């Protein structure tokens, strides 16, 4: 098998499945389906995402199973804080759909799996450059055309924080792109919406629907998941870092 074919297969095994889940699930939860096909289709998405989460959990290693649980718990807490308490965004039915917290965990673990694939790691620099070439012009478009100061500020903060985590740069840049596409689909199908100003409170921070750099808040989930695991398994994480240092 040639290198390019192997690379494409590894993308399809991770990000390919992820986008299939995203597109299928969000279409089921869309305003179009609710108004024209089946009013309670959100429940179909709930079932699909929960089944996928259980499948990934069963197939995962012990370490990844633990991180999936942490990501799920952080997702639940984050949704209620940011959506219900702070009004940062709102879902179509005014609730927190059951598929959302496990959906966050699925995004985390499939992007994580993608970043660990051998051919992906071999093309790390190309992937980072490709993601950057997507992010920068899109962010500028959102700033100039949509006056998305909030989203662009989030994007600037993403690149600022990436200076602190150079070894995880590819993971976070890919996560940025995945979340941006997720938000385009979700808001386009009217599964959720963002207010015209940040947190529906700060008039000096106009926002698009969606704000382009909102993956910044996903990083909280990612860092939180990794941080909890590291703190609970300090010796294991120390050995892993030593192995990585030798391999590089």
Secondary structure, DSSP 4 states (H G I P E B T S, - for coil): --HHHHHHHHHIIIIIHHHHHHHHHHHHTSHHHHHHT-TTTHHHHHHHHHHHHHHHHHHS-HHHHHHHHHHHHHHHHHHIIIIIIS-SEEETTSS--HHHHHHHHHHHHHHHHHHHSHHHHHTHHHHHHHHHHHHHHHHHHHHHHH--HHHHHHHHHHHHHHTT-GGGHHHHHHHHHHHHHHHHHHHHTTSEEE-SEETTTEEEEE--SS-TTTHHHHHHHHHHHHHHHHHH-HHHHHHHHHHHHHH-
